[in-house]
């Protein structure tokens, strides 16, 4: 019979080394497997992201020893960590071990592909998180993507969309890991923790206010594009004559129609309307793609052309701003990860990659189809290129107008609340609860400001360029870079962390440069 130690494990024969302790599944992969090269799967980008973003596990655990051996990472050095963040960094490492000790395991038994893809959404699942992130990104701003492709060409447009999507997924993972692994409940909380001052959360509120003003303004501009075309040339089957509806009237009428919804103290039910946006965009893509072959032939016959690569620094930076704004879902990242059950790094990676891939696929298809239809003549709202008499385009405009109308108060509500909270802060009041009257007054003020801007600015691509270039790039890259450098840096693999930081800062610089270059 075999000799057994007191602990119940087989005894080690004299003169032999003890066996290595078993390693948890998620922590036992070496360098090549972390990069997705284990078992012949060298192209598994999910494993590549896990290898890049996985924090070092708690000191003394098999995971930490394995990472130290494979990537030559030094153990936790208190001198590297600011004193006010030392406990937060330890929390990151403890939670890394806790949430990743068993690797990635599905919430239920393995199901067939069709059931996993189209079956009922399970609460707290990866698929629910994917849908939430994608629905946050997809909106009426997608109608500017064909114009962005017309600035740079098909090939350069796809490369730019892909890079923006990949780096956006990385910054999403930084926010999600930084928040969930330090038990923070909001973007402002994790940013204030990382920065070590309440000024960071104040700066975030300011950016959110300006970003919200831009979003509401874009919605009003789109409605001012849709409504005159809808009433001027209604389909014949409706049986009534068209009327001229000036653009300025359309902006004012839209604002007045939205105002009763915008001043409500609670509009949570309207948030579910935003989930219909991907389906309306998909229908728009199918309609546009169906018309593309004929329109492309007409374009070629008229001497127009579609180019694969057209690099000009000014036009490319303008396209970068629009394409970066297409992935703007970071404000919903932390609520999503806090709802995610068993938030291992692999689950977080899958949620962000799948969500951004869905956005990339839909918006790239829309951008390519629109650009191939109209070439260099593509407008900022590319639906304006189509004749007003086409019934299928009229239907697209109607559906998008209704969705924008219901999504607009959803965008107005947090913007008005941020405005009221900032006013309280400036006047020295200590974070009071925003009451119904203050909310209504703030919403009215913000809506009036956005109406004035939309009445005087008709180029939605210009507004989206500022949104993506300044505010979206701050929310998506600059603030996550602060979280990464201050909070996660000591717990990150030393070999990768400088490249992660550089990727986010580079996209942030490009975003700001896209606005600055307009004044040069």
Secondary structure, DSSP 4 states (H G I P E B T S, - for coil): ---B-TTSSBPPPTTSPPPPPP--GGG---HHHHTT-GGG-TT-HHHHHHHHHPBPPPTTSHHHHHHHHHH-PPPP-GGGS-GGGHHHHHHHHHHHHHHHTT----SSS---HHHHHHSPPPTT-HHHHHHHHHHHH-SGGGGGHHHHHHHH-HHHHHHHHHHHHHHHHHHHHHHHHHHHTTT--SHHHHHHHHHTSHHHHHHHHHHHHHHHHHHHHHHHHHHHHHHHHHHHS--GGG--------HHHHHHHHHHHHHHHHT-S--GGGGGGGGGHHHHHHHHHHHHHHHHHHHHHHHHHTT----S----HHHHHHHHHHHHHTT--GGGHHHHHHH-SS--HHHHHHHHHHHHHHHHHHHHHHHHHHHHHHGGG--SSGGGGS-TT-HHHHHHHHHHHHHHHHHHHHHHHHHHHHHHHHHHHHTT--S----HHHHHHHHHHHHHHHHHHHHH---HHHHHHHIIIIIIHIIIIIHHHHHIIIIIGGGB-HHHHHHHHHHHHHHHHHHHHHHHGGG-
